[in-house]
Amino acid sequence: MIIVENSRDLFYDNLERKKMPSKKRRRKEERPKIHPKNKYSDNPPDFALLASLYPTFKPFVFYTREGRPRIDWTDFNATRELTRVLLLHDHNLHWWIPHGQLCPTVPNRSNYIHWIEDLLSSHIIPRDNTDGGNVRGFDIGTGANCIYPLLGASLLGWSFVASDMTDVAIEWAERNVKNNPNISELIEIRKVKCSQNTLSPEGLSGESSYSEEREGLPSSSLDISASEDKSYYGPAILVDVVRDGETFDFCMCNPPFFESFEEAGLNPKTSCGGTYEEMVCPGGEKAFITRIIEDSVVLKQSFRWYTSMVGRKVNLKFLVSKLREVGVTVVKTTEFVQGKTFRWGLAWSFVPPAKKIVTPHVTEKNILSFMLEGIQRQFGAIHVLQSVESFFLAGGASCKLNASSFVVDITASADHCNALLNNDVKYIDEVASCSNVQEAPSNLCFRILVFQQIPGTLLVKGSLQHRDSALSGLFSSIIQQLEASLRQKFCKGKTGTNYI
């Protein structure tokens, strides 16, 4: 990631200007900046309005020559007050942290919550109905801010166990929970016992702070070769913290990204706090998330989904490879793009994927895609493209392959859809199955593209051409069947990336 001045300023500025892109920006391909379910997707924070409503925030707001309201991102008090008023104004949450603790940006943290919401609602992984439909999460290293449990509970009614190791983090997390009695019963704060191997910075106490938030720092430009062989050693993460018999729908983590304060201090353009324990661990995020993976091998199906934020794309590739080695059943990745800050989400599971169920509204998207990872060396994009064509021809659909563009255009009737799905898709009473829609005159028309990502990894993207077709509700199920077929043929012994 390229380091830029005031990355958070740019993030909020991008939100404010999303409806008025410059000519230069219009020339570039649009990239996702914020989750569509995020409260701030269409209504970015209005600093001027917040200043008029909250007198304690007003002193921190100034105006540019163009009249745009701004705050000084290098002022911890300003960033903390912004977070406080956003949580109060938009989420009705009462919140505070002491000086030096990590101060989160609310829109960014909401993105992670909504991505997990997508994972849970996708039904890729079956759900145990014995809990009455309640969602239970585990926040690894919740910090004094306790932001993920507060947002998850207030937005979606989820319950949480939130862990941390320092006395200050536990004390303030508990305060933030108790100060919101409407959701306090949904959140348990759990103290992690510190082992003898737990490190703290030489000459500093366990609560010393550093003025930097992890999100504004480089994601891939640093040389990490020095940490290749470093393993995590420190307090327990999941094993010995999760109790016998406990089950969760997911865990989430904003890990310590860095190996040292020196590494963490490369971008002094923001000041959102952060203690040593929040920012640093031996081996950095790579070692920390590797330990989560190792713990997940022990706990297996105690969690439906294991997830973590990842700060560097090079680490993401290593971690996905690690997940293949341990035999997970599903791997999902996503990219969070906000302003000039890039982060990645990584999710995996040991639960066998559920059999797909077609519903009348199974898809509301025109474009669906999935990753094929761990492809055997003798196969390339052209082989996958030819298999796509063969898959649909076997169902009787009409196909037009363009090898130079790596594209297959498909036209399928109701009979063709039925032939593709009837062996693998389970129907429920109220759905319109293929036989129900055979009277519709329109066909299902879509395009499949195959892209080379990195050696051994391909992106397969399906694009629905006519969304108003009577058969469009079957689009995602057909793409899921295609994914299963391709994974079986090209990714033997490897874990593919299931589609949402």
Salt bridges, closest charged atoms under 4 A:
GLU5 OE2 - LYS269 NZ 3.95
ASP9 OD1 - ARG70 NE 3.32
ASP13 OD2 - ARG17 NH2 1.86
ASP13 OD1 - ARG68 NH1 3.85
ASP13 OD1 - ARG70 NH2 2.96
GLU16 OE1 - ARG68 NH1 3.29
GLU16 OE1 - ARG70 NH1 3.68
GLU30 OE1 - LYS33 NZ 3.73
ASP42 OD1 - LYS18 NZ 4.00
GLU81 OE2 - ARG84 NH2 2.76
GLU117 OE2 - LYS37 NZ 3.83
GLU117 OE1 - HIS114 ND1 3.00
ASP118 OD2 - HIS35 NE2 2.66
ASP118 OD1 - LYS37 NZ 3.23
ASP131 OD2 - ARG127 NH2 3.01
ASP167 OD1 - LYS191 NZ 2.83
GLU171 OE2 - ARG175 NH2 2.72
GLU188 OE2 - ARG190 NE 3.05
GLU188 OE2 - ARG243 NH1 3.59
GLU213 OE1 - ARG8 NE 2.82
GLU213 OE2 - ARG109 NH1 3.50
GLU215 OE1 - ARG8 NH2 3.90
GLU215 OE2 - ARG109 NH1 2.16
GLU228 OE1 - LYS286 NZ 3.01
GLU246 OE2 - ARG136 NH2 3.23
GLU246 OE2 - ARG190 NH2 2.85
ASP249 OD1 - ARG127 NH1 2.35
ASP249 OD1 - ARG304 NH1 3.27
GLU259 OE1 - LYS230 NZ 3.12
GLU263 OE2 - ARG312 NH2 2.23
GLU294 OE1 - ARG291 NE 3.18
GLU335 OE2 - ARG31 NH2 2.92
ASP409 OD1 - ARG447 NE 2.67
